[in-house]
Amino acid sequence: MFSIPRLSLVSRHITTPTFRHVSKMSGDLFKKTLRTAACIIIGDEILSGKTVDTNSSYFAKYCFDLGIDLKRIEVIADDESEIIEAARRLSAKHDFVITSGGIGPTHDDITYASLAAAFDSPLEMHQETRDRMKRITMARPNAPPFDWDTPNPALTARMRMATLPSGEGTKVVFVSDDLWVPIAIVNYNIHVLPGIPRIFVQLLEGLREIIIKEGRVDKSQKSIRVLISTPLVESEVAEYLTKLQERVAPRGVKIGSYPRWGMKRNTITMVGSDVEFIESLVAEVERETQGTRVTEEDMADEPGQDKTEEALKNREAQNKGGMEAKERKLNEAVHGSRVQHSKE
């Protein structure tokens, strides 16, 4: 009833030698252990500055919490050739890939079609997604009348969101009974998510439960992050931290130094999965940097320190880049997801 072209003119001209499915191994490829990850943020609105991306930040924290090593975050345009290239490359290199954006009902929502072209996975109407969309949408309070049976432009637009890649290496996962939006999996390891932060978070949290239940993360590889707050400037600790990094690198520990512009204290981090070894370093790092271990960067700050002229100017510059909006959107997305889970 609904016809959606499988390949655009652009994808027809992409040479096939660049395409590879995830290499086949024994066992269920949908349950492969997740060690490395990559994130593809798709949207012209991100690249133009119209919309502030919060999803990549959330995914970074998500991976860190699960012990998955997030290797790359890329932001690309709503362009079929760019989506195909990024998806093929990152799918081949990493165990767990997510995309965010481009799965709505309008002409510029081309993620499903582009991934279908990238991995030779025909676009097909997914009946369960269609049925869930109809049932859940109609059940909403004050839902306007809608003709789900007679072909019409609005219905065709909605059905774009239920027309998914199919065939080898594809799977459709639903994480909540009251959410019709699925996680479409392509090439065994690419997980397609919407750009709307609240739904993005809700789907990822539902997927977290599945990942843990299936034993796809190695708990022994889960990293910790230790924070040391120091009153010294970076140039005063640079030599020590350089030597420290050389010492701890063989144990898989990364040392970081982060200036807090306009503030009297800066932050040093130690990140790694060898918890006992990292803990054994804390006293030394505190001594050598005149620092104090904290759980939040501002714990050792003096009252009102964030009101200094330099601190306020730095915050103003961050907000011009969308920091305030980013924090607000992320908080709303996380809060909304938690409220939703509490109802289930």
C-alpha positions as CSV (number, residue, x, y, z in Angstrom):
1,M,0.0,0.0,0.0
2,F,2.9,2.3,0.8
3,S,5.8,2.6,-1.6
4,I,9.2,3.9,-0.3
5,P,12.1,3.9,-2.6
6,R,14.9,1.6,-1.4
7,L,17.8,3.4,-2.8
8,S,18.3,7.0,-3.8
9,L,20.4,8.1,-6.8
10,V,23.3,8.8,-4.4
11,S,23.4,5.4,-2.9
12,R,23.3,3.8,-6.4
13,H,26.7,5.4,-7.1
14,I,28.4,4.3,-4.0
15,T,30.8,1.5,-4.8
16,T,30.1,-1.9,-3.2
17,P,33.7,-2.8,-2.3
18,T,33.6,-0.5,0.7
19,F,30.7,-2.5,2.2
20,R,31.2,-5.2,4.7
21,H,28.9,-6.9,7.1
22,V,30.1,-7.6,10.6
23,S,32.4,-10.6,10.3
24,K,30.6,-13.8,11.2
25,M,31.7,-15.6,14.3
26,S,30.3,-18.5,16.3
27,G,27.3,-17.7,18.5
28,D,24.6,-15.1,18.4
29,L,26.0,-12.0,16.8
30,F,23.3,-9.9,18.4
31,K,24.7,-10.9,21.8
32,K,28.3,-10.2,21.2
33,T,30.3,-8.8,24.2
34,L,30.4,-5.1,24.1
35,R,34.0,-3.7,24.6
36,T,34.1,-0.7,22.3
37,A,31.4,1.8,21.1
38,A,30.9,4.6,18.7
39,C,28.2,7.3,18.4
40,I,26.8,8.9,15.3
41,I,24.8,12.1,15.8
42,I,22.8,12.8,12.6
43,G,21.3,16.2,11.8
44,D,21.8,19.4,9.9
45,E,20.3,21.2,12.9
46,I,23.2,20.1,15.1
47,L,25.8,21.2,12.6
48,S,24.2,24.6,12.1
49,G,23.9,25.3,15.8
50,K,20.1,25.4,15.8
51,T,19.9,22.4,18.2
52,V,22.2,21.6,21.1
53,D,23.2,17.9,21.2
54,T,22.8,16.3,24.6
55,N,22.5,12.7,23.4
56,S,26.2,12.1,22.9
57,S,27.0,13.3,26.4
58,Y,24.4,11.0,27.9
59,F,25.7,8.1,25.8
60,A,29.3,8.8,27.0
61,K,28.2,8.5,30.6
62,Y,26.1,5.5,29.8
63,C,29.1,3.7,28.3
64,F,31.4,4.6,31.1
65,D,28.9,3.3,33.6
66,L,28.7,0.0,31.8
67,G,32.4,-0.4,31.3
68,I,32.2,0.0,27.5
69,D,35.1,2.0,25.9
70,L,33.5,4.8,23.9
71,K,36.0,5.5,21.1
72,R,34.4,8.0,18.9
73,I,31.5,10.5,18.6
74,E,30.8,11.9,15.1
75,V,28.3,14.5,14.1
76,I,27.2,14.3,10.5
77,A,24.7,15.9,8.2
78,D,21.4,14.5,6.9
79,D,23.2,13.2,3.9
80,E,22.9,9.6,2.6
81,S,26.5,9.2,1.5
82,E,27.8,10.5,4.9
83,I,25.5,8.2,6.9
84,I,26.5,5.2,4.8
85,E,30.2,5.9,5.0
86,A,30.2,6.5,8.8
87,A,27.9,3.6,9.5
88,R,30.0,1.1,7.5
89,R,33.3,2.3,9.0
90,L,32.3,2.5,12.6
91,S,30.3,-0.8,12.5
92,A,33.4,-2.6,11.2
93,K,35.6,-1.2,14.0
94,H,33.4,-1.3,17.1
95,D,31.1,-3.7,18.9
96,F,28.4,-1.2,19.8
97,V,27.3,1.6,17.5
98,I,24.4,3.9,18.0
99,T,22.8,6.5,15.7
100,S,20.7,9.4,16.9
101,G,18.4,11.4,14.7
102,G,16.8,11.3,11.3
103,I,14.0,8.7,11.9
104,G,11.0,11.0,11.8
105,P,8.2,11.4,9.2
106,T,9.6,14.2,7.0
107,H,11.7,14.2,3.8
108,D,15.0,14.9,5.7
109,D,14.6,11.9,7.9
110,I,16.7,9.5,5.9
111,T,18.5,7.4,8.5
112,Y,16.6,4.2,8.0
113,A,16.8,4.4,4.2
114,S,20.5,5.2,4.3
115,L,21.3,2.3,6.6
116,A,19.2,0.0,4.5
117,A,21.3,1.0,1.5
118,A,24.6,0.7,3.4
119,F,24.0,-2.9,4.4
120,D,21.7,-4.2,1.6
121,S,18.9,-4.5,4.1
122,P,15.6,-3.9,2.3
123,L,13.2,-1.4,3.7
124,E,9.9,-3.1,4.8
125,M,6.9,-2.1,6.7
126,H,7.3,-3.5,10.3
127,Q,3.8,-4.6,11.2
128,E,4.4,-4.6,15.0
129,T,5.8,-1.1,15.0
130,R,2.8,0.1,12.9
131,D,0.3,-1.7,15.3
132,R,2.0,-0.3,18.4
133,M,2.1,3.2,16.9
134,K,-1.6,3.1,16.2
135,R,-2.6,1.6,19.5
136,I,-0.5,3.9,21.7
137,T,-1.2,7.0,19.7
138,M,-4.9,6.4,19.8
139,A,-4.8,5.8,23.6
140,R,-3.3,9.2,24.4
141,P,-5.7,11.6,26.2
142,N,-7.2,14.1,23.7
143,A,-5.7,12.3,20.7
144,P,-7.2,14.0,17.6
145,P,-9.2,11.8,15.1
146,F,-7.0,10.1,12.6
147,D,-7.7,7.8,9.7
148,W,-5.4,4.8,10.0
149,D,-7.0,2.8,7.2
150,T,-7.5,5.0,4.2
151,P,-4.3,6.0,2.3
152,N,-3.6,9.7,2.8
153,P,-0.4,11.9,3.0
154,A,-0.4,12.1,6.8
155,L,-0.6,8.3,7.1
156,T,2.2,7.9,4.5
157,A,4.4,10.2,6.5
158,R,3.7,8.3,9.7
159,M,4.4,5.0,8.1
160,R,7.9,6.2,7.2
161,M,8.6,5.8,10.9
162,A,7.5,2.1,10.8
163,T,9.4,1.2,7.6
164,L,12.6,-0.4,8.8
165,P,15.6,-2.2,7.4
166,S,15.1,-5.9,7.2
167,G,16.9,-9.1,6.4
168,E,20.2,-10.6,7.7
169,G,21.7,-8.7,10.6
170,T,18.6,-6.8,11.4
171,K,16.4,-6.9,14.5
172,V,13.7,-4.8,16.1
173,V,13.6,-4.3,19.9
174,F,10.9,-2.8,22.0
175,V,11.9,-1.8,25.6
176,S,8.6,-0.5,27.0
177,D,4.9,-1.4,26.6
178,D,3.9,2.2,26.4
179,L,6.5,3.3,23.8
180,W,6.0,2.4,20.2
181,V,9.3,3.7,19.0
182,P,11.6,0.7,18.5
183,I,15.4,0.2,18.6
184,A,16.1,-1.0,15.1
185,I,19.3,-2.9,14.8
186,V,21.2,-3.1,11.5
187,N,24.3,-5.1,10.7
188,Y,24.1,-6.8,14.1
189,N,25.6,-3.9,16.0
190,I,24.2,-0.5,14.8
191,H,21.3,0.6,17.1
192,V,19.1,3.2,15.6
193,L,17.7,5.8,18.0
194,P,15.7,9.0,17.7
195,G,17.1,12.4,18.3
196,I,14.5,13.5,20.9
197,P,16.4,13.4,24.2
198,R,13.7,12.0,26.4
199,I,12.9,9.0,24.1
200,F,16.7,8.5,23.4
201,V,17.3,8.2,27.1
202,Q,14.3,5.9,27.7
203,L,15.3,3.6,24.9
204,L,18.9,3.4,26.1
205,E,17.9,2.7,29.7
206,G,15.6,-0.1,28.5
207,L,18.5,-1.4,26.4
208,R,20.8,-1.3,29.4
209,E,18.6,-3.9,31.2
210,I,18.8,-6.2,28.2
211,I,22.5,-5.8,27.8
212,I,23.1,-6.6,31.5
213,K,20.6,-9.5,31.4
214,E,22.3,-11.1,28.4
215,G,25.8,-10.7,30.0
216,R,27.2,-8.6,27.2
217,V,29.4,-6.4,29.4
218,D,32.5,-7.5,31.2
219,K,32.1,-6.2,34.8
220,S,35.9,-6.6,35.4
221,Q,36.5,-4.0,32.7
222,K,34.2,-1.4,34.3
223,S,36.3,1.8,35.0
224,I,36.3,4.1,38.0
225,R,37.1,7.8,38.0
226,V,38.9,9.3,40.9
227,L,38.9,13.1,41.2
228,I,41.7,15.1,43.0
229,S,41.1,18.8,43.6
230,T,44.3,20.8,43.6
231,P,45.1,24.5,44.3
232,L,48.1,24.3,41.9
233,V,47.9,25.5,38.3
234,E,48.6,23.0,35.5
235,S,52.1,24.1,34.9
236,E,53.1,23.3,38.5
237,V,51.8,19.7,38.2
238,A,52.6,19.0,34.6
239,E,56.0,17.4,35.1
240,Y,54.7,15.1,37.9
241,L,51.6,14.1,36.0
242,T,53.7,13.3,32.9
243,K,55.9,10.9,34.8
244,L,52.9,9.5,36.6
245,Q,51.2,8.7,33.3
246,E,54.3,6.9,32.1
247,R,54.3,4.8,35.2
248,V,50.7,3.8,35.2
249,A,50.1,3.4,31.5
250,P,51.0,-0.3,31.5
251,R,48.2,-0.9,34.0
252,G,45.7,0.8,31.7
253,V,45.2,3.9,33.8
254,K,44.8,7.3,32.2
255,I,45.7,10.5,34.0
256,G,43.8,13.7,33.2
257,S,44.3,17.4,34.1
258,Y,41.4,19.8,33.8
259,P,41.7,23.6,34.5
260,R,38.7,25.3,35.9
261,W,38.9,28.7,34.5
262,G,38.4,31.5,37.0
263,M,38.4,29.1,39.9
264,K,41.1,28.6,42.6
265,R,41.2,24.9,42.2
266,N,41.7,22.6,39.3
267,T,40.9,18.9,38.8
268,I,43.1,15.8,38.3
269,T,41.5,12.5,37.3
270,M,42.6,8.9,37.4
271,V,40.6,6.6,35.2
272,G,40.9,2.8,34.8
273,S,39.5,-0.6,35.7
274,D,42.3,-1.6,38.1
275,V,40.5,-0.3,41.2
276,E,43.0,-1.5,43.8
277,F,45.9,0.0,41.9
278,I,44.2,3.3,41.4
279,E,43.2,3.5,45.1
280,S,46.9,2.8,46.0
281,L,47.9,6.0,44.1
282,V,45.5,8.4,45.8
283,A,47.7,9.3,48.8
284,E,50.7,10.0,46.5
285,V,48.8,12.2,44.1
286,E,47.2,14.2,47.0
287,R,50.7,14.7,48.4
288,E,52.4,15.6,45.2
289,T,49.7,18.0,44.0
290,Q,48.7,19.4,47.4
291,G,45.3,18.1,46.5
292,T,42.2,16.6,48.1
293,R,40.1,13.7,46.9
294,V,36.6,14.8,46.0
295,T,33.5,13.2,44.5
296,E,32.4,16.4,42.7
297,E,34.7,19.0,41.2
298,D,33.3,21.9,43.3
299,M,33.4,20.1,46.7
300,A,36.6,21.8,47.9
301,D,35.7,25.3,46.5
302,E,35.2,28.2,48.8
303,P,31.7,29.6,49.1
304,G,31.0,32.1,46.3
305,Q,34.1,31.2,44.3
306,D,32.1,30.6,41.2
307,K,31.0,34.2,41.3
308,T,34.4,35.6,40.4
309,E,34.6,37.8,37.3
310,E,36.7,35.3,35.4
311,A,34.4,32.4,36.4
312,L,31.3,34.3,35.3
313,K,32.9,35.3,32.0
314,N,33.8,31.6,31.3
315,R,30.3,30.5,32.1
316,E,28.9,33.2,29.8
317,A,31.1,31.9,27.0
318,Q,29.9,28.3,27.7
319,N,26.3,29.4,27.5
320,K,26.8,31.1,24.2
321,G,27.9,27.7,23.0
322,G,24.7,26.1,24.4
323,M,25.9,24.8,27.8
324,E,23.0,26.0,29.8
325,A,20.5,24.7,27.2
326,K,22.4,21.4,27.1
327,E,22.3,20.9,30.8
328,R,18.6,21.8,30.9
329,K,17.7,19.5,28.1
330,L,19.7,16.6,29.6
331,N,18.1,17.1,33.0
332,E,14.7,17.1,31.5
333,A,15.4,14.0,29.4
334,V,16.8,12.0,32.4
335,H,14.0,13.2,34.7
336,G,11.3,12.4,32.2
337,S,12.7,8.9,31.6
338,R,12.9,8.2,35.4
339,V,9.3,9.3,35.8
340,Q,8.3,7.1,33.0
341,H,10.1,4.1,34.5
342,S,8.5,4.7,37.9
343,K,5.0,4.4,36.2
344,E,5.8,1.0,34.7
